[in-house]
Each structure stands twice: as C-alpha cells, then as structure tokens.
Amino acid sequence: MVYNFGAGPAMLPPPVMQRIRDEFLDYQGMGVSVIEISHRCPEFAAILAEAKQLIRNLAGVPDNYQILFTHGGARMQFAALPLNLAGRSASKTCLYVESGNFAGLAIKDAKAYGDIRTIASSADSNFKQLPVIDPASIDPGAAYLHLTSNNTLYGTQWPDFPDTGSVPLILDQTSEILSRRLDFSRFGMVYAGLQKNLGPSGMAVVIIRDDLLGFAAPQTPLLLNYTTAAKDDSLTNTTNTFAVYVTKLVLEWLRDQGGVATIEAQNRGKAARLYDRIDRSDFYRGYARSDCRSLMNVTFTLPDDALEKTFVAEAEAAGLYALAGHRSVGGIRASIYNAMPMEGISALISFMDDFERRKG
C-alpha cells in the first residue's frame, strides 16, 4: 500500500478513483466517456447542478451566494479577485495579509489592478507563525481584505478570523476547503483550487456573495468575470467537464463519510497523532509555531539536511510518497488532506519511530 502525502495534486479517495475507472469508458449507459460529452448536454448539466448543490449542502453556503467553477486554479483568482472587486472602493484600495508563499503571490498578482496594501506580514519569522492584524489597519473604505486561510508550504492555519466589519473578508481556502466547519456567512468570498480536497488540478471553485457581483473593471477578461460566470452558470465557454465530474464524486464521498463535521473530527485526530509524535523527541522538530499549526500540512525538520534526504528516500521506498518539504522551505511535509486515512498516519509514525531508532 502506498500513502500519498503530496501537497497537490493530492490523493483522491480510493472509492472515487475506482468509480472513475468503472465509468470512464461508458458514462451511465451512454456508450461514451464522461470526458467526451458536451458541456451543454443534459447529462453534464446534471453533474454540474449536483456538484454545486453538494458544495452548498456540505459547507452550509447561504442562498445569497453563487457557486462558480472557474478556469486556471487558485492562481488565476489572484488576478480575477481585484479585477472583479477593487471597483467597490473609490480608490481601489484592497487589503492583504501576507502569511506565506501563496499569500505573497496573491499580493504580487493583484498589484496591477488596484491600490494593494499589505496590512500584516509574518515574513520576518519566515512564516513560522501567523501575522498579527491591527484592527486599526483595516480601512473601512477598502474593497476587501484577503487572507490565505491555510499555508501549504509552512504548515500554518488560521484557527479563527478577524472581524472586518463592513469590509468583505476573502479567503483563499485552496488547501483546506471542506476540511473543517466554517460559517460561510462571515465571508464575502471563498475560493479554492480543486487539487487538494476536491479533484484534479487546473480549476477552482469560487463561492461569492451576490452583492459583490457587478463591480468588474472594464478590462476584465470575459473568462475572469464573476458576474458573467454567474449569469452563464460557469459555462461561458467549454469548461473542464472531467474535473467537475471528479469533484462531484469527491463531494459525494465526503457526504457519505458523514459530511464536514465527521471529516473535521478525523482530520483533527490525524493531525493530533502526528504532532504528538513530532513533539515526543528532539530528533523531529515542528516548523510552525504550535498555536497556529495546520490540520492539513504538517511540517517538521530533522537534525540536518542529509538526514532529511535519507528520510524522504527511505520513506518512499516504504510506500510513504512525496514527503519532501517545498524546495523553498526544505524539511519534511506530510499533507494529510481529507482523503488521507488514519492508516496512513499510523504507517508514517511507525516509520518515524524506526528511523529515529536507527539514525537518532
């Protein structure tokens, strides 16, 4: 058995993969594959509608929010967001919090489209902790405030979120969506690339409140315009039908597990076991500060680089795949998204025990 700890594209639930295999050549008796059918045929319309309803039900998304499937993954939303929302502010002021690599990229990509202000950053700690947000820094006239809720590279996660008053709070939830219960009515918009907890890479889901539509800048490309996507039911052009289909299957799997409350309890149990093992010796040392550790991406180091390389190589030989930390951080990273079973955590901990006995 191989356990895939890759940060993304990440593992999918085995029952979903098996169903994809079984339906691949003949979708529901049509005699053709789901990747061959038109994005405008009734069969795909049903897939899309079911996927959106599953997201609404599982996340508890209120009725006054649109659920969109968009091209380009989360990275495309870094530009789409200010193009669509900066116009809410007369000065096009948009507020950002820099808590890691992808938060930094969101800031960089947004700068061409508004007055982008970084109001808090934890770069000086190399993102081992979350920034402290001074409430006085939240300009009430800003178009929005953007947070990356889980930081894949560094293994930090916001346990709760600031009160932004009338300023819409926007979350990039790419690496944690549907992994824990959240009150979506607190957010103006939530978006996530599919490739961690939802499906294949290359697309994103955008959940946006109705009153934030209609502010797109004139230069907004058609396929980045949220208002157009909402009007066209995410079908302005040919969408990635296969990705939406796989996402629907993953959402059905999550529903059948008992929903987000059940998967959150499992995620907390998995992370607690792994962090407990890290903290039981000085051989393994957690990277993120303990009060903001991620439930999805567990990061830690060993005494030196050579040991880390040996750890990764031996772990892969033992069926523990993709444990190397990101190239800009190093160390070890175990991504334990919704699909990772507790058996994978047990296998990793057993390997860690054995490795420390031999190398510690």
N, C-alpha and C positions, 0 to 999 in steps of 0.2 A: 504494500500500500504506500503510495506517495502522497504526502500532505504538502499542498502548495501554499507557502507563506508569502507569495509575491504581492507587492503593493498595488499592482494593477498594470495591465489587465489581470484581474484576480480570479480565483477559483469560483466556479459556479456549483450550486448544489448538484451532487451526482444524479438524483432523480430527474432534474431538469435536463442535464446532458443526455440521459437515456431517452427521455421523451423527444428531444430534438432529433436524436438518431432515429427513433422509431417513426417519426412523422416526416423526416426530411425528404423522402422521395415521393410521398403521397400524402398531401395535407388533407385530412378529413374526407378522404374518398374522392378528392377532386382529380386524382391521377397526375398531379403536378406538385412540385415542391413549393413550400411557402415562400421561397426566395424568388419564385418565378411569377407569382400572381401580381396583378396590378394593384397599385396603392389606392386605386379608386373602386375596386371591386367590393361587393358586399361582404365577402369573407374577411378582407383586410379591415374594412370599416368596423366589423365586429371586434377584431383583435384590438384595434386602437381604442374603441369605446370601452372595452373591458379593462384594458391596461390603465386607462385614466380613472375609471371608477374604482379599481383596486387601490390605486395610489390615494384617492380621496378617502376611501374607507379605512385603509390601514393607517394613514397618517392623521386622520381626522381633519382633513382640509375643509375649511368652511365653504359654503356655496358661493361666496363672493370672490372666489379665486379661480383663475384659469390655470389649467394644466396643459403645458405645451411640450412637444418633443421637438428639439432643435438640432441643427447640424453642428459639427465641429467640437463637440465635447465641452467641458467646462471652460477651456482656454478661450474659445470663441466668445463666451459670455463676458469675459473680461473687457472686451471692446463693446459688445452689444449692450451691456448694462448702462454705461454712461451715454451711449448714443440714444438710448430709449428714455433715460430718466434724468439726465443732467438738466434738461429743459424745464424741470419742475422748479428750479431755482433761477431767479433773475440773473444771478452772477455765475450760474452753472457750477456752484460750489458742491463738491462731492467729498465726503469724509471717508477715510480708510484707516484701518488698524493693521499694522504690519506685525504678524505673528509667526511668519515662516516664509519659505520659498515661494509658495503659490500666492500668498497674500502680496508679496513683493512684485510678482509678475502681474497680478491684477492691477496694482498701482501703476506699474510701467505702461501697461497696455491702455489704461484709461487716460493717460496724460494728454493724449492728442484731442480729447473730446470734452474737456471741462477744466475747471479750476480744482485740481485734485490735491487734497490736503491730507497728509498723514498725521493723525492726531495722537497716535501712540505707537510705540515700537519696542520690541524686545530684542532687536538685533545686537545690542551691546552684550547680551548674555549668550549670543549665538543660538537664540531661540530655545533655550532650555526651559524657559518659563513664559507665561503669557504677559502681555503688556498690561499696565495699569491705566485705565481710561479715566481721565479727569472729567467729571460731568460738565465742568465749565468749558471744556474744549468742544462740546457738541453744539455747533452753530444751529440755532433753531430755524434759520433760513436755508439750511443745506438741503440738497435734493434727496440725499440718503446717507446712511452710514453702512459701510461694508465690513463684514467680518468673515474670515475663514474659520469655520467652527471646529475643524479637526485638522491638525497639521501632520501630514503623512510622513514627511521626511524626519521630523524631530520628535514625534510621538507626544505632542501636547493636544489638549482638547479643552474647549470652554465648558466648564460644568454648568454654568448659567450665563445669562446675557445681560448687558446693560439696559437700563431704562433710557430710551432715546426720545421720549416724549412724542412730539408730532413728526419727528424725522423718521422716515421709514428705515427699519433695520433690514439689511440684506444679508443673507447667509450663503456662502459657498459651502455646501454640505457634501461635496463630492465623495469624501472618504468616510462618511458616517451616516448617510441618509437611511432612514428606516431602521437604524440600529438601536435607537432609544426613543422614548416618548417625548414629544415636544408639543407645545401649544402653538400651532401654526398661526393663530390669530395675532400673535405678537410680532410677526414679521411681515414686511411689505412684500418681500420676495425671497424665495429659496430656490437655489439651483444646484444641480449635481450632474457631473459626468456619470455615465452609466456604468463605467468599467470596474467599480469596486463592489457595490452591493446590489446592482440592478441588472447588468447584462454586458454586452460587448462594448468595446471602445468606439469612439467616434461620434457619439451623440450625447445630448444632455436632456434632462427634464427641467423645465422651468415652471415654478408654481408662483404666480404673481397675482396680487390683489387687483380687482377690477379698476379701482380708482387711479392706479398707476399706469394704466394704458392711455395712449393718445398724446404722449409728450415726445415722441421720437423726433430727432433732429431731421431737417430736410435731406441731409446727405446720408441718412441711414440706409444701408443696402437692404433691398427688399427682403432677403432671407434672414436678416438680423432684426427685422422689425416685429416686436412682440404683438403689436396691435394687429398687424397683418396675419401673423401666425394664429392668433386667437380667432380672427374672423374666418380664416380658411381651415380651421381645425387641424393645424400643423401640416397641411397638405398643399402649401403654396406651390411646391414642386415635388418631385418624386422623393419621398423620404426613404430612410433605411428600414425597409419593411421587416427584414430579418431581425434587426436589433430590437424593434418594437415587439415583435413576436417573442423573442427570448425574454425580454423584460416582463411581458405578461406572464410567462411561465414561472419566472423567479418570484413574481408577486403572488401568484397562486400558491407556490411552495411556502412562502412566508405566511400567507393566510392559513394554510393547513398546519403549520407549526404551532399556531395559536396566536399569530399576529405579533405586533411590535412589542407588547408588554412581555410576552413569553421570550422573544428573541433577546430583548434587553436583559432579562434575568440571566439568560445563558451567556450573553456577552460579558456581563459583569462577573459571572463565575469564572469564565475562561481567563479574563484579564487578572482577576484576583489571584488565581493559582500561579500564573506566570510571574507576576510581580513579586509574589511571596517567595518564589524560588530565587529570583534575582537578588532579593534583599537578604537572603539567608547566608550569604557569604560575601567576601570582598573580591572574590575572583570575577564575579559578574557585577557590573555596576550600572544602574539605570541612568539613562541620559537625561530624560525630562525630570523636572522638579516634581516631587511626589504629589503636590496638591493640584497638579494640572495634567496628570498622566492620561494618555489616550486609552480608550477601551478597544480601539481598532488597530493601532500601530504601536507595538511595544518595542522600544529602542533601548539597547544596552551595549556596553563595551566590555572588552577583556583587557588583561594587563598590557598587551602590546599588539601591534599590527600583525605580526607573524602568527600569533595565536589566533587572531580573528580570521585570518585567511585559512588556517588549518581547520578551524571550527566550521567555516562555511563549506569547505571541500568535503570534510568527513560527514557533515550533516546531510549534504546532498547525496552522498553515497549510501547513507542510511535511510533515504526516502523522505528527507526533510528539505524541500525545494525552495530556493530563492530567499535565503536568509541574510544575504549581504545587505548592509546598510546602503543608503543612497551614496553615490560617488562623491557628493559634496559634503557628506557628514561622516561616512565611514561607520565602523562598528557593526552591530548586528541589528536587524529589524525584522520582527515577526509580525506580519499583517494578519490579523485574526478577525476578518470580516464575518458577516452573518453566516456564510456557508461553511466556515471552519468548524468542524465538530470538536467536542471535548476530547475525543480520542487523539486528535492532532496535538492538542496541548499536552496530553499525557506523554505522547511519544517524544515531543520536544524536551519536556522536563527530564525524562529518562535519559535522553542523550546528553543533556546538560550535566546531569549527575555523573554519568560515566566519563564525560570529557574532563570534568574538574578532577575526578579521581586520578585520571591518567596524566593530566597536564598541570594541575594546580600545585 
